[in-house]
């Protein structure tokens, strides 16, 4: 995916977009990344056009034999948002 212009990005995002209860649209970060090269450009386009990264809900740290390794959880302290929410009309 060699995305270079605004129209190509809009077309891609219209294909990937799903309705959001807010009236806008939601784009899955994984879907953008799956499109291949140029994904960073598309993610930046989303932010430049008013997309809000979905709030990441903190999970409780698990302990014990079946809990996650504490060292692994500290490595993932700043995960990327999994979805971006665009306001209504942003892809028109």
PyMOL Python script that loads the backbone (N, CA, C, O; Angstrom):
from pymol import cmd

cmd.read_pdbstr("""\
ATOM      1  N   UNK A   1       0.854  -1.172   0.000  1.00  0.00           N
ATOM      2  CA  UNK A   1       0.000   0.000   0.000  1.00  0.00           C
ATOM      3  C   UNK A   1       0.899   1.233   0.000  1.00  0.00           C
ATOM      4  O   UNK A   1       1.394   1.624   1.057  1.00  0.00           O
ATOM      5  N   UNK A   2       1.112   1.827  -1.107  1.00  0.00           N
ATOM      6  CA  UNK A   2       1.915   3.043  -1.192  1.00  0.00           C
ATOM      7  C   UNK A   2       0.968   4.234  -1.184  1.00  0.00           C
ATOM      8  O   UNK A   2       0.610   4.765  -2.235  1.00  0.00           O
ATOM      9  N   UNK A   3       0.566   4.646   0.013  1.00  0.00           N
ATOM     10  CA  UNK A   3      -0.382   5.746   0.165  1.00  0.00           C
ATOM     11  C   UNK A   3       0.391   7.050   0.159  1.00  0.00           C
ATOM     12  O   UNK A   3       1.269   7.260   0.996  1.00  0.00           O
ATOM     13  N   UNK A   4       0.065   7.940  -0.792  1.00  0.00           N
ATOM     14  CA  UNK A   4       0.790   9.198  -0.879  1.00  0.00           C
ATOM     15  C   UNK A   4      -0.111  10.414  -0.889  1.00  0.00           C
ATOM     16  O   UNK A   4       0.344  11.514  -0.576  1.00  0.00           O
ATOM     17  N   UNK A   5      -1.354  10.252  -1.233  1.00  0.00           N
ATOM     18  CA  UNK A   5      -2.198  11.446  -1.304  1.00  0.00           C
ATOM     19  C   UNK A   5      -3.461  11.311  -0.450  1.00  0.00           C
ATOM     20  O   UNK A   5      -3.857  10.220  -0.039  1.00  0.00           O
ATOM     21  N   UNK A   6      -4.064  12.460  -0.207  1.00  0.00           N
ATOM     22  CA  UNK A   6      -5.232  12.555   0.657  1.00  0.00           C
ATOM     23  C   UNK A   6      -6.389  11.694   0.160  1.00  0.00           C
ATOM     24  O   UNK A   6      -7.046  11.023   0.957  1.00  0.00           O
ATOM     25  N   UNK A   7      -6.646  11.706  -1.150  1.00  0.00           N
ATOM     26  CA  UNK A   7      -7.761  10.933  -1.701  1.00  0.00           C
ATOM     27  C   UNK A   7      -7.557   9.432  -1.508  1.00  0.00           C
ATOM     28  O   UNK A   7      -8.505   8.714  -1.192  1.00  0.00           O
ATOM     29  N   UNK A   8      -6.339   8.961  -1.695  1.00  0.00           N
ATOM     30  CA  UNK A   8      -6.056   7.536  -1.516  1.00  0.00           C
ATOM     31  C   UNK A   8      -6.245   7.122  -0.058  1.00  0.00           C
ATOM     32  O   UNK A   8      -6.761   6.042   0.226  1.00  0.00           O
ATOM     33  N   UNK A   9      -5.826   7.984   0.856  1.00  0.00           N
ATOM     34  CA  UNK A   9      -5.993   7.676   2.284  1.00  0.00           C
ATOM     35  C   UNK A   9      -7.471   7.651   2.641  1.00  0.00           C
ATOM     36  O   UNK A   9      -7.922   6.746   3.343  1.00  0.00           O
ATOM     37  N   UNK A  10      -8.228   8.632   2.169  1.00  0.00           N
ATOM     38  CA  UNK A  10      -9.677   8.666   2.432  1.00  0.00           C
ATOM     39  C   UNK A  10     -10.361   7.413   1.911  1.00  0.00           C
ATOM     40  O   UNK A  10     -11.194   6.825   2.601  1.00  0.00           O
ATOM     41  N   UNK A  11     -10.014   7.003   0.698  1.00  0.00           N
ATOM     42  CA  UNK A  11     -10.607   5.809   0.093  1.00  0.00           C
ATOM     43  C   UNK A  11     -10.288   4.568   0.933  1.00  0.00           C
ATOM     44  O   UNK A  11     -11.165   3.740   1.180  1.00  0.00           O
ATOM     45  N   UNK A  12      -9.060   4.445   1.361  1.00  0.00           N
ATOM     46  CA  UNK A  12      -8.657   3.329   2.209  1.00  0.00           C
ATOM     47  C   UNK A  12      -9.448   3.334   3.510  1.00  0.00           C
ATOM     48  O   UNK A  12      -9.984   2.303   3.918  1.00  0.00           O
ATOM     49  N   UNK A  13      -9.523   4.481   4.158  1.00  0.00           N
ATOM     50  CA  UNK A  13     -10.198   4.562   5.453  1.00  0.00           C
ATOM     51  C   UNK A  13     -11.704   4.346   5.324  1.00  0.00           C
ATOM     52  O   UNK A  13     -12.320   3.786   6.231  1.00  0.00           O
ATOM     53  N   UNK A  14     -12.299   4.770   4.233  1.00  0.00           N
ATOM     54  CA  UNK A  14     -13.728   4.505   4.023  1.00  0.00           C
ATOM     55  C   UNK A  14     -13.980   3.008   3.941  1.00  0.00           C
ATOM     56  O   UNK A  14     -15.003   2.514   4.415  1.00  0.00           O
ATOM     57  N   UNK A  15     -13.044   2.292   3.338  1.00  0.00           N
ATOM     58  CA  UNK A  15     -13.169   0.836   3.228  1.00  0.00           C
ATOM     59  C   UNK A  15     -13.002   0.166   4.596  1.00  0.00           C
ATOM     60  O   UNK A  15     -13.681  -0.819   4.888  1.00  0.00           O
ATOM     61  N   UNK A  16     -12.112   0.689   5.428  1.00  0.00           N
ATOM     62  CA  UNK A  16     -11.825   0.091   6.729  1.00  0.00           C
ATOM     63  C   UNK A  16     -12.756   0.560   7.846  1.00  0.00           C
ATOM     64  O   UNK A  16     -12.832  -0.081   8.895  1.00  0.00           O
ATOM     65  N   UNK A  17     -13.456   1.655   7.636  1.00  0.00           N
ATOM     66  CA  UNK A  17     -14.257   2.289   8.695  1.00  0.00           C
ATOM     67  C   UNK A  17     -15.507   1.481   9.045  1.00  0.00           C
ATOM     68  O   UNK A  17     -16.111   0.819   8.201  1.00  0.00           O
ATOM     69  N   UNK A  18     -15.861   1.567  10.313  1.00  0.00           N
ATOM     70  CA  UNK A  18     -17.089   0.970  10.831  1.00  0.00           C
ATOM     71  C   UNK A  18     -17.825   2.047  11.622  1.00  0.00           C
ATOM     72  O   UNK A  18     -17.193   2.934  12.196  1.00  0.00           O
ATOM     73  N   UNK A  19     -19.162   1.976  11.657  1.00  0.00           N
ATOM     74  CA  UNK A  19     -19.921   2.978  12.414  1.00  0.00           C
ATOM     75  C   UNK A  19     -19.579   2.922  13.905  1.00  0.00           C
ATOM     76  O   UNK A  19     -19.319   1.856  14.464  1.00  0.00           O
ATOM     77  N   UNK A  20     -19.587   4.095  14.526  1.00  0.00           N
ATOM     78  CA  UNK A  20     -19.345   4.200  15.968  1.00  0.00           C
ATOM     79  C   UNK A  20     -20.595   4.790  16.609  1.00  0.00           C
ATOM     80  O   UNK A  20     -21.257   5.621  15.988  1.00  0.00           O
ATOM     81  N   UNK A  21     -20.941   4.388  17.833  1.00  0.00           N
ATOM     82  CA  UNK A  21     -22.141   4.916  18.487  1.00  0.00           C
ATOM     83  C   UNK A  21     -22.177   6.446  18.600  1.00  0.00           C
ATOM     84  O   UNK A  21     -23.254   7.022  18.756  1.00  0.00           O
ATOM     85  N   UNK A  22     -21.036   7.103  18.526  1.00  0.00           N
ATOM     86  CA  UNK A  22     -20.989   8.561  18.625  1.00  0.00           C
ATOM     87  C   UNK A  22     -21.525   9.248  17.372  1.00  0.00           C
ATOM     88  O   UNK A  22     -21.743  10.459  17.367  1.00  0.00           O
ATOM     89  N   UNK A  23     -21.735   8.472  16.315  1.00  0.00           N
ATOM     90  CA  UNK A  23     -22.153   9.048  15.037  1.00  0.00           C
ATOM     91  C   UNK A  23     -21.001   9.158  14.064  1.00  0.00           C
ATOM     92  O   UNK A  23     -21.206   9.386  12.872  1.00  0.00           O
ATOM     93  N   UNK A  24     -19.815   8.998  14.557  1.00  0.00           N
ATOM     94  CA  UNK A  24     -18.626   9.029  13.707  1.00  0.00           C
ATOM     95  C   UNK A  24     -18.282   7.634  13.217  1.00  0.00           C
ATOM     96  O   UNK A  24     -19.152   6.771  13.092  1.00  0.00           O
ATOM     97  N   UNK A  25     -17.017   7.429  12.946  1.00  0.00           N
ATOM     98  CA  UNK A  25     -16.557   6.123  12.492  1.00  0.00           C
ATOM     99  C   UNK A  25     -15.368   5.682  13.332  1.00  0.00           C
ATOM    100  O   UNK A  25     -14.680   6.499  13.944  1.00  0.00           O
ATOM    101  N   UNK A  26     -15.144   4.391  13.348  1.00  0.00           N
ATOM    102  CA  UNK A  26     -14.020   3.834  14.084  1.00  0.00           C
ATOM    103  C   UNK A  26     -13.144   3.054  13.107  1.00  0.00           C
ATOM    104  O   UNK A  26     -13.637   2.334  12.239  1.00  0.00           O
ATOM    105  N   UNK A  27     -11.840   3.217  13.274  1.00  0.00           N
ATOM    106  CA  UNK A  27     -10.856   2.542  12.441  1.00  0.00           C
ATOM    107  C   UNK A  27      -9.978   1.705  13.362  1.00  0.00           C
ATOM    108  O   UNK A  27      -9.424   2.219  14.334  1.00  0.00           O
ATOM    109  N   UNK A  28      -9.853   0.438  13.064  1.00  0.00           N
ATOM    110  CA  UNK A  28      -8.986  -0.444  13.839  1.00  0.00           C
ATOM    111  C   UNK A  28      -7.540  -0.223  13.416  1.00  0.00           C
ATOM    112  O   UNK A  28      -7.230  -0.245  12.225  1.00  0.00           O
ATOM    113  N   UNK A  29      -6.662  -0.014  14.377  1.00  0.00           N
ATOM    114  CA  UNK A  29      -5.240   0.182  14.100  1.00  0.00           C
ATOM    115  C   UNK A  29      -4.666  -1.047  13.394  1.00  0.00           C
ATOM    116  O   UNK A  29      -3.854  -0.913  12.479  1.00  0.00           O
ATOM    117  N   UNK A  30      -5.077  -2.227  13.808  1.00  0.00           N
ATOM    118  CA  UNK A  30      -4.578  -3.464  13.195  1.00  0.00           C
ATOM    119  C   UNK A  30      -4.939  -3.537  11.712  1.00  0.00           C
ATOM    120  O   UNK A  30      -4.153  -4.036  10.907  1.00  0.00           O
ATOM    121  N   UNK A  31      -6.118  -3.045  11.350  1.00  0.00           N
ATOM    122  CA  UNK A  31      -6.527  -3.063   9.947  1.00  0.00           C
ATOM    123  C   UNK A  31      -5.645  -2.142   9.115  1.00  0.00           C
ATOM    124  O   UNK A  31      -5.288  -2.477   7.986  1.00  0.00           O
ATOM    125  N   UNK A  32      -5.293  -0.990   9.662  1.00  0.00           N
ATOM    126  CA  UNK A  32      -4.405  -0.063   8.951  1.00  0.00           C
ATOM    127  C   UNK A  32      -3.027  -0.699   8.791  1.00  0.00           C
ATOM    128  O   UNK A  32      -2.446  -0.656   7.707  1.00  0.00           O
ATOM    129  N   UNK A  33      -2.501  -1.291   9.872  1.00  0.00           N
ATOM    130  CA  UNK A  33      -1.181  -1.912   9.812  1.00  0.00           C
ATOM    131  C   UNK A  33      -1.160  -3.091   8.836  1.00  0.00           C
ATOM    132  O   UNK A  33      -0.142  -3.341   8.191  1.00  0.00           O
ATOM    133  N   UNK A  34      -2.267  -3.809   8.725  1.00  0.00           N
ATOM    134  CA  UNK A  34      -2.344  -4.955   7.818  1.00  0.00           C
ATOM    135  C   UNK A  34      -2.287  -4.548   6.356  1.00  0.00           C
ATOM    136  O   UNK A  34      -1.995  -5.374   5.493  1.00  0.00           O
ATOM    137  N   UNK A  35      -2.563  -3.282   6.072  1.00  0.00           N
ATOM    138  CA  UNK A  35      -2.509  -2.805   4.691  1.00  0.00           C
ATOM    139  C   UNK A  35      -1.075  -2.695   4.174  1.00  0.00           C
ATOM    140  O   UNK A  35      -0.864  -2.597   2.965  1.00  0.00           O
ATOM    141  N   UNK A  36      -0.109  -2.712   5.055  1.00  0.00           N
ATOM    142  CA  UNK A  36       1.292  -2.726   4.634  1.00  0.00           C
ATOM    143  C   UNK A  36       1.986  -1.389   4.786  1.00  0.00           C
ATOM    144  O   UNK A  36       1.651  -0.594   5.665  1.00  0.00           O
ATOM    145  N   UNK A  37       2.959  -1.150   3.916  1.00  0.00           N
ATOM    146  CA  UNK A  37       3.761   0.072   4.005  1.00  0.00           C
ATOM    147  C   UNK A  37       2.876   1.306   3.869  1.00  0.00           C
ATOM    148  O   UNK A  37       1.858   1.285   3.177  1.00  0.00           O
ATOM    149  N   UNK A  38       3.273   2.353   4.523  1.00  0.00           N
ATOM    150  CA  UNK A  38       2.483   3.584   4.508  1.00  0.00           C
ATOM    151  C   UNK A  38       1.532   3.684   5.682  1.00  0.00           C
ATOM    152  O   UNK A  38       0.800   4.666   5.802  1.00  0.00           O
ATOM    153  N   UNK A  39       1.532   2.679   6.555  1.00  0.00           N
ATOM    154  CA  UNK A  39       0.580   2.694   7.665  1.00  0.00           C
ATOM    155  C   UNK A  39       0.839   3.848   8.624  1.00  0.00           C
ATOM    156  O   UNK A  39      -0.105   4.410   9.179  1.00  0.00           O
ATOM    157  N   UNK A  40       2.108   4.210   8.828  1.00  0.00           N
ATOM    158  CA  UNK A  40       2.409   5.345   9.713  1.00  0.00           C
ATOM    159  C   UNK A  40       1.842   6.642   9.148  1.00  0.00           C
ATOM    160  O   UNK A  40       1.382   7.500   9.901  1.00  0.00           O
ATOM    161  N   UNK A  41       1.872   6.787   7.835  1.00  0.00           N
ATOM    162  CA  UNK A  41       1.298   7.964   7.180  1.00  0.00           C
ATOM    163  C   UNK A  41      -0.205   8.017   7.408  1.00  0.00           C
ATOM    164  O   UNK A  41      -0.763   9.081   7.678  1.00  0.00           O
ATOM    165  N   UNK A  42      -0.859   6.859   7.296  1.00  0.00           N
ATOM    166  CA  UNK A  42      -2.311   6.791   7.490  1.00  0.00           C
ATOM    167  C   UNK A  42      -2.667   7.098   8.952  1.00  0.00           C
ATOM    168  O   UNK A  42      -3.616   7.837   9.215  1.00  0.00           O
ATOM    169  N   UNK A  43      -1.919   6.541   9.890  1.00  0.00           N
ATOM    170  CA  UNK A  43      -2.188   6.811  11.298  1.00  0.00           C
ATOM    171  C   UNK A  43      -1.992   8.290  11.616  1.00  0.00           C
ATOM    172  O   UNK A  43      -2.754   8.862  12.396  1.00  0.00           O
ATOM    173  N   UNK A  44      -0.984   8.908  11.025  1.00  0.00           N
ATOM    174  CA  UNK A  44      -0.777  10.343  11.229  1.00  0.00           C
ATOM    175  C   UNK A  44      -1.914  11.145  10.605  1.00  0.00           C
ATOM    176  O   UNK A  44      -2.341  12.151  11.172  1.00  0.00           O
ATOM    177  N   UNK A  45      -2.409  10.716   9.449  1.00  0.00           N
ATOM    178  CA  UNK A  45      -3.539  11.374   8.785  1.00  0.00           C
ATOM    179  C   UNK A  45      -4.748  11.354   9.717  1.00  0.00           C
ATOM    180  O   UNK A  45      -5.448  12.356   9.864  1.00  0.00           O
ATOM    181  N   UNK A  46      -4.982  10.206  10.342  1.00  0.00           N
ATOM    182  CA  UNK A  46      -6.113  10.099  11.267  1.00  0.00           C
ATOM    183  C   UNK A  46      -6.014  11.150  12.374  1.00  0.00           C
ATOM    184  O   UNK A  46      -6.984  11.854  12.659  1.00  0.00           O
ATOM    185  N   UNK A  47      -4.856  11.250  12.983  1.00  0.00           N
ATOM    186  CA  UNK A  47      -4.663  12.227  14.059  1.00  0.00           C
ATOM    187  C   UNK A  47      -4.803  13.655  13.555  1.00  0.00           C
ATOM    188  O   UNK A  47      -5.368  14.506  14.243  1.00  0.00           O
ATOM    189  N   UNK A  48      -4.289  13.925  12.348  1.00  0.00           N
ATOM    190  CA  UNK A  48      -4.368  15.265  11.768  1.00  0.00           C
ATOM    191  C   UNK A  48      -5.799  15.667  11.424  1.00  0.00           C
ATOM    192  O   UNK A  48      -6.094  16.856  11.300  1.00  0.00           O
ATOM    193  N   UNK A  49      -6.694  14.686  11.269  1.00  0.00           N
ATOM    194  CA  UNK A  49      -8.073  14.962  10.883  1.00  0.00           C
ATOM    195  C   UNK A  49      -9.062  14.737  12.023  1.00  0.00           C
ATOM    196  O   UNK A  49     -10.240  14.462  11.792  1.00  0.00           O
ATOM    197  N   UNK A  50      -8.573  14.855  13.249  1.00  0.00           N
ATOM    198  CA  UNK A  50      -9.463  14.857  14.400  1.00  0.00           C
ATOM    199  C   UNK A  50      -9.778  13.507  15.015  1.00  0.00           C
ATOM    200  O   UNK A  50     -10.635  13.426  15.895  1.00  0.00           O
ATOM    201  N   UNK A  51      -9.119  12.454  14.584  1.00  0.00           N
ATOM    202  CA  UNK A  51      -9.375  11.143  15.188  1.00  0.00           C
ATOM    203  C   UNK A  51      -8.848  11.132  16.615  1.00  0.00           C
ATOM    204  O   UNK A  51      -7.781  11.675  16.901  1.00  0.00           O
ATOM    205  N   UNK A  52      -9.596  10.520  17.487  1.00  0.00           N
ATOM    206  CA  UNK A  52      -9.201  10.389  18.883  1.00  0.00           C
ATOM    207  C   UNK A  52      -8.812   8.936  19.141  1.00  0.00           C
ATOM    208  O   UNK A  52      -9.606   8.029  18.890  1.00  0.00           O
ATOM    209  N   UNK A  53      -7.606   8.710  19.636  1.00  0.00           N
ATOM    210  CA  UNK A  53      -7.251   7.341  20.011  1.00  0.00           C
ATOM    211  C   UNK A  53      -8.203   6.865  21.106  1.00  0.00           C
ATOM    212  O   UNK A  53      -8.487   7.598  22.053  1.00  0.00           O
ATOM    213  N   UNK A  54      -8.688   5.650  20.971  1.00  0.00           N
ATOM    214  CA  UNK A  54      -9.592   5.112  21.976  1.00  0.00           C
ATOM    215  C   UNK A  54      -8.845   4.982  23.298  1.00  0.00           C
ATOM    216  O   UNK A  54      -7.693   4.550  23.334  1.00  0.00           O
ATOM    217  N   UNK A  55      -9.507   5.356  24.365  1.00  0.00           N
ATOM    218  CA  UNK A  55      -8.883   5.283  25.686  1.00  0.00           C
ATOM    219  C   UNK A  55      -8.523   3.842  26.006  1.00  0.00           C
ATOM    220  O   UNK A  55      -9.314   2.921  25.801  1.00  0.00           O
ATOM    221  N   UNK A  56      -7.318   3.673  26.512  1.00  0.00           N
ATOM    222  CA  UNK A  56      -6.860   2.347  26.890  1.00  0.00           C
ATOM    223  C   UNK A  56      -7.256   2.118  28.337  1.00  0.00           C
ATOM    224  O   UNK A  56      -6.906   2.896  29.225  1.00  0.00           O
ATOM    225  N   UNK A  57      -7.985   1.049  28.558  1.00  0.00           N
ATOM    226  CA  UNK A  57      -8.449   0.733  29.897  1.00  0.00           C
ATOM    227  C   UNK A  57      -7.354  -0.049  30.605  1.00  0.00           C
ATOM    228  O   UNK A  57      -6.954  -1.118  30.145  1.00  0.00           O
ATOM    229  N   UNK A  58      -6.868   0.482  31.726  1.00  0.00           N
ATOM    230  CA  UNK A  58      -5.815  -0.251  32.431  1.00  0.00           C
ATOM    231  C   UNK A  58      -6.359  -1.557  32.989  1.00  0.00           C
ATOM    232  O   UNK A  58      -7.492  -1.627  33.465  1.00  0.00           O
ATOM    233  N   UNK A  59      -5.543  -2.571  32.923  1.00  0.00           N
ATOM    234  CA  UNK A  59      -5.942  -3.856  33.473  1.00  0.00           C
ATOM    235  C   UNK A  59      -5.286  -4.024  34.841  1.00  0.00           C
ATOM    236  O   UNK A  59      -4.252  -3.423  35.131  1.00  0.00           O
ATOM    237  N   UNK A  60      -5.895  -4.829  35.646  1.00  0.00           N
ATOM    238  CA  UNK A  60      -5.302  -5.076  36.955  1.00  0.00           C
ATOM    239  C   UNK A  60      -4.158  -6.059  36.792  1.00  0.00           C
ATOM    240  O   UNK A  60      -4.234  -6.997  35.999  1.00  0.00           O
ATOM    241  N   UNK A  61      -3.118  -5.837  37.538  1.00  0.00           N
ATOM    242  CA  UNK A  61      -1.958  -6.711  37.465  1.00  0.00           C
ATOM    243  C   UNK A  61      -2.270  -8.001  38.204  1.00  0.00           C
ATOM    244  O   UNK A  61      -2.757  -7.985  39.335  1.00  0.00           O
ATOM    245  N   UNK A  62      -1.984  -9.110  37.553  1.00  0.00           N
ATOM    246  CA  UNK A  62      -2.246 -10.406  38.149  1.00  0.00           C
ATOM    247  C   UNK A  62      -0.974 -10.945  38.779  1.00  0.00           C
ATOM    248  O   UNK A  62       0.124 -10.755  38.257  1.00  0.00           O
ATOM    249  N   UNK A  63      -1.137 -11.608  39.889  1.00  0.00           N
ATOM    250  CA  UNK A  63      -0.013 -12.211  40.589  1.00  0.00           C
ATOM    251  C   UNK A  63      -0.270 -13.704  40.737  1.00  0.00           C
ATOM    252  O   UNK A  63      -1.376 -14.185  40.491  1.00  0.00           O
ATOM    253  N   UNK A  64       0.735 -14.406  41.130  1.00  0.00           N
ATOM    254  CA  UNK A  64       0.568 -15.827  41.400  1.00  0.00           C
ATOM    255  C   UNK A  64       1.050 -16.679  40.249  1.00  0.00           C
ATOM    256  O   UNK A  64       1.651 -16.183  39.295  1.00  0.00           O
ATOM    257  N   UNK A  65       0.785 -17.946  40.348  1.00  0.00           N
ATOM    258  CA  UNK A  65       1.313 -18.900  39.377  1.00  0.00           C
ATOM    259  C   UNK A  65       0.749 -18.680  37.974  1.00  0.00           C
ATOM    260  O   UNK A  65       1.436 -18.944  36.987  1.00  0.00           O
ATOM    261  N   UNK A  66      -0.477 -18.205  37.873  1.00  0.00           N
ATOM    262  CA  UNK A  66      -1.089 -17.997  36.564  1.00  0.00           C
ATOM    263  C   UNK A  66      -1.105 -16.534  36.129  1.00  0.00           C
ATOM    264  O   UNK A  66      -1.671 -16.203  35.087  1.00  0.00           O
ATOM    265  N   UNK A  67      -0.499 -15.673  36.908  1.00  0.00           N
ATOM    266  CA  UNK A  67      -0.443 -14.259  36.582  1.00  0.00           C
ATOM    267  C   UNK A  67       0.658 -13.965  35.584  1.00  0.00           C
ATOM    268  O   UNK A  67       1.550 -14.784  35.362  1.00  0.00           O
ATOM    269  N   UNK A  68       0.589 -12.808  34.996  1.00  0.00           N
ATOM    270  CA  UNK A  68       1.599 -12.384  34.024  1.00  0.00           C
ATOM    271  C   UNK A  68       2.914 -12.085  34.740  1.00  0.00           C
ATOM    272  O   UNK A  68       2.926 -11.718  35.915  1.00  0.00           O
ATOM    273  N   UNK A  69       3.985 -12.242  34.035  1.00  0.00           N
ATOM    274  CA  UNK A  69       5.308 -11.923  34.564  1.00  0.00           C
ATOM    275  C   UNK A  69       5.384 -10.406  34.766  1.00  0.00           C
ATOM    276  O   UNK A  69       5.064  -9.653  33.845  1.00  0.00           O
ATOM    277  N   UNK A  70       5.790  -9.950  35.928  1.00  0.00           N
ATOM    278  CA  UNK A  70       5.850  -8.517  36.222  1.00  0.00           C
ATOM    279  C   UNK A  70       6.791  -7.778  35.287  1.00  0.00           C
ATOM    280  O   UNK A  70       6.522  -6.636  34.914  1.00  0.00           O
ATOM    281  N   UNK A  71       7.889  -8.413  34.906  1.00  0.00           N
ATOM    282  CA  UNK A  71       8.834  -7.757  34.001  1.00  0.00           C
ATOM    283  C   UNK A  71       8.201  -7.529  32.634  1.00  0.00           C
ATOM    284  O   UNK A  71       8.459  -6.504  32.004  1.00  0.00           O
ATOM    285  N   UNK A  72       7.384  -8.454  32.169  1.00  0.00           N
ATOM    286  CA  UNK A  72       6.737  -8.313  30.863  1.00  0.00           C
ATOM    287  C   UNK A  72       5.722  -7.178  30.889  1.00  0.00           C
ATOM    288  O   UNK A  72       5.588  -6.451  29.906  1.00  0.00           O
ATOM    289  N   UNK A  73       4.997  -7.014  32.011  1.00  0.00           N
ATOM    290  CA  UNK A  73       3.983  -5.964  32.057  1.00  0.00           C
ATOM    291  C   UNK A  73       4.609  -4.580  32.080  1.00  0.00           C
ATOM    292  O   UNK A  73       4.007  -3.632  31.577  1.00  0.00           O
ATOM    293  N   UNK A  74       5.808  -4.434  32.652  1.00  0.00           N
ATOM    294  CA  UNK A  74       6.445  -3.127  32.665  1.00  0.00           C
ATOM    295  C   UNK A  74       6.992  -2.763  31.291  1.00  0.00           C
ATOM    296  O   UNK A  74       7.129  -1.579  30.982  1.00  0.00           O
ATOM    297  N   UNK A  75       7.306  -3.752  30.461  1.00  0.00           N
ATOM    298  CA  UNK A  75       7.791  -3.480  29.104  1.00  0.00           C
ATOM    299  C   UNK A  75       6.679  -2.939  28.227  1.00  0.00           C
ATOM    300  O   UNK A  75       6.944  -2.211  27.271  1.00  0.00           O
ATOM    301  N   UNK A  76       5.443  -3.283  28.537  1.00  0.00           N
ATOM    302  CA  UNK A  76       4.310  -2.828  27.737  1.00  0.00           C
ATOM    303  C   UNK A  76       3.584  -1.680  28.434  1.00  0.00           C
ATOM    304  O   UNK A  76       2.358  -1.601  28.366  1.00  0.00           O
ATOM    305  N   UNK A  77       4.298  -0.815  29.085  1.00  0.00           N
ATOM    306  CA  UNK A  77       3.695   0.256  29.874  1.00  0.00           C
ATOM    307  C   UNK A  77       2.973   1.288  29.018  1.00  0.00           C
ATOM    308  O   UNK A  77       2.025   1.907  29.500  1.00  0.00           O
ATOM    309  N   UNK A  78       3.375   1.496  27.784  1.00  0.00           N
ATOM    310  CA  UNK A  78       2.719   2.484  26.930  1.00  0.00           C
ATOM    311  C   UNK A  78       2.278   1.852  25.614  1.00  0.00           C
ATOM    312  O   UNK A  78       2.884   2.101  24.572  1.00  0.00           O
ATOM    313  N   UNK A  79       1.220   1.031  25.657  1.00  0.00           N
ATOM    314  CA  UNK A  79       0.750   0.385  24.442  1.00  0.00           C
ATOM    315  C   UNK A  79       0.098   1.382  23.488  1.00  0.00           C
ATOM    316  O   UNK A  79      -0.380   2.434  23.911  1.00  0.00           O
ATOM    317  N   UNK A  80       0.082   1.050  22.216  1.00  0.00           N
ATOM    318  CA  UNK A  80      -0.579   1.888  21.219  1.00  0.00           C
ATOM    319  C   UNK A  80      -2.081   1.674  21.310  1.00  0.00           C
ATOM    320  O   UNK A  80      -2.530   0.586  21.672  1.00  0.00           O
ATOM    321  N   UNK A  81      -2.866   2.701  20.984  1.00  0.00           N
ATOM    322  CA  UNK A  81      -4.321   2.515  20.987  1.00  0.00           C
ATOM    323  C   UNK A  81      -4.708   1.497  19.929  1.00  0.00           C
ATOM    324  O   UNK A  81      -4.068   1.418  18.881  1.00  0.00           O
ATOM    325  N   UNK A  82      -5.739   0.725  20.190  1.00  0.00           N
ATOM    326  CA  UNK A  82      -6.144  -0.289  19.227  1.00  0.00           C
ATOM    327  C   UNK A  82      -7.136   0.250  18.203  1.00  0.00           C
ATOM    328  O   UNK A  82      -7.322  -0.345  17.142  1.00  0.00           O
ATOM    329  N   UNK A  83      -7.774   1.380  18.520  1.00  0.00           N
ATOM    330  CA  UNK A  83      -8.754   1.952  17.593  1.00  0.00           C
ATOM    331  C   UNK A  83      -8.668   3.473  17.611  1.00  0.00           C
ATOM    332  O   UNK A  83      -8.235   4.079  18.592  1.00  0.00           O
ATOM    333  N   UNK A  84      -9.087   4.067  16.510  1.00  0.00           N
ATOM    334  CA  UNK A  84      -9.161   5.528  16.388  1.00  0.00           C
ATOM    335  C   UNK A  84     -10.596   5.885  16.025  1.00  0.00           C
ATOM    336  O   UNK A  84     -11.189   5.272  15.137  1.00  0.00           O
ATOM    337  N   UNK A  85     -11.151   6.876  16.714  1.00  0.00           N
ATOM    338  CA  UNK A  85     -12.533   7.287  16.481  1.00  0.00           C
ATOM    339  C   UNK A  85     -12.522   8.627  15.774  1.00  0.00           C
ATOM    340  O   UNK A  85     -12.022   9.624  16.297  1.00  0.00           O
ATOM    341  N   UNK A  86     -13.085   8.632  14.569  1.00  0.00           N
ATOM    342  CA  UNK A  86     -13.178   9.852  13.761  1.00  0.00           C
ATOM    343  C   UNK A  86     -14.528  10.518  13.984  1.00  0.00           C
ATOM    344  O   UNK A  86     -15.540   9.831  14.124  1.00  0.00           O
ATOM    345  N   UNK A  87     -14.556  11.834  14.017  1.00  0.00           N
ATOM    346  CA  UNK A  87     -15.851  12.522  14.152  1.00  0.00           C
ATOM    347  C   UNK A  87     -16.701  12.323  12.892  1.00  0.00           C
ATOM    348  O   UNK A  87     -16.179  11.997  11.826  1.00  0.00           O
ATOM    349  N   UNK A  88     -17.981  12.518  13.027  1.00  0.00           N
ATOM    350  CA  UNK A  88     -18.908  12.385  11.897  1.00  0.00           C
ATOM    351  C   UNK A  88     -18.491  13.320  10.774  1.00  0.00           C
ATOM    352  O   UNK A  88     -18.171  14.483  11.021  1.00  0.00           O
ATOM    353  N   UNK A  89     -18.491  12.832   9.564  1.00  0.00           N
ATOM    354  CA  UNK A  89     -18.188  13.625   8.390  1.00  0.00           C
ATOM    355  C   UNK A  89     -16.707  13.769   8.072  1.00  0.00           C
ATOM    356  O   UNK A  89     -16.363  14.424   7.088  1.00  0.00           O
ATOM    357  N   UNK A  90     -15.832  13.189   8.855  1.00  0.00           N
ATOM    358  CA  UNK A  90     -14.391  13.350   8.630  1.00  0.00           C
ATOM    359  C   UNK A  90     -13.903  12.676   7.353  1.00  0.00           C
ATOM    360  O   UNK A  90     -12.871  13.058   6.801  1.00  0.00           O
ATOM    361  N   UNK A  91     -14.639  11.678   6.885  1.00  0.00           N
ATOM    362  CA  UNK A  91     -14.224  10.978   5.658  1.00  0.00           C
ATOM    363  C   UNK A  91     -14.990  11.437   4.428  1.00  0.00           C
ATOM    364  O   UNK A  91     -14.813  10.888   3.341  1.00  0.00           O
ATOM    365  N   UNK A  92     -15.843  12.447   4.598  1.00  0.00           N
ATOM    366  CA  UNK A  92     -16.630  12.941   3.441  1.00  0.00           C
ATOM    367  C   UNK A  92     -15.818  13.854   2.563  1.00  0.00           C
ATOM    368  O   UNK A  92     -16.322  14.353   1.557  1.00  0.00           O
TER     369      UNK A  92
END
""", "prot")
cmd.dss("prot")
cmd.show_as("cartoon", "prot")
cmd.util.cbc("prot")
cmd.orient("prot")
